């Protein structure tokens, strides 16, 4: 049974309905998410994000957890009774039973300290479920490459990146906050901060995104043009298939550097918490959507804002796309600075690093910047 589970985890390709595999996978994933949710209920001070738990409605979360347990258990039980994928459904049902025996949705939550070290297990659960439900639906509705399955090649590597980068959210936020204040605190100007705080909310949000994207543009460009930084960034560009999970492939050191540099001017200029929260929602959506397997170009708007079409070209290894389309939000920055792709067709043909020298696998990619000898990069011009 466990051997079959390991083979399933290492597999990729289309999940065809009618054999119990699709429903079995859904049941198992939901069951595991429920078990993690129960774990978070038991240890909220260590496994939940302070910024999120302050706005939780615990009773609503209990209802969601209950119905997820019902759905996972129901799918697993149906497959067991009908004789479909019994080994997979048995594992899913066992996980559901374990979650229920451990307290299920009835786990009591008392008072707990708010300043403990934590990992973002709740953020992982919410973002994984939310992103999967929203973006898989969008990809199926507006698919660019309809032959590409949900579980395409190397999805496991990107899921590992997704999990790790979400679990260490507490460390990333703490490190970013410390570096911003220590490295750039001297540059804060109270008069300028006061002026920014008096701006109308829509104008302040536009300015925050523009400032962030200017920093993002030049930081991103440096990742491509400075060999030492390319070692980190090549990991992100090694993905060969674009979908909602592809953007998660990012080295943790690059994550820290980029987030610090982008957040520094936003903090220094004194944007309000409401503006920063709105910016974070926008950047989170665009980061996923612009990597998605969707045929979206938005007509003339694509010259103003970054679309999936714009960013797909950035990940292409086609000749006309090398070192192009750096912006994350406003496409006009690349047209302004002369780095926009000029192509005679709508979409690129191939994604990934030219030479395909970045290894697959989370741990191998974590080590890659420190062990790579640079030979493949010198032999071929890197992709963007």
Beta strands, then each sheet from edge to edge (+ up, - down):
end
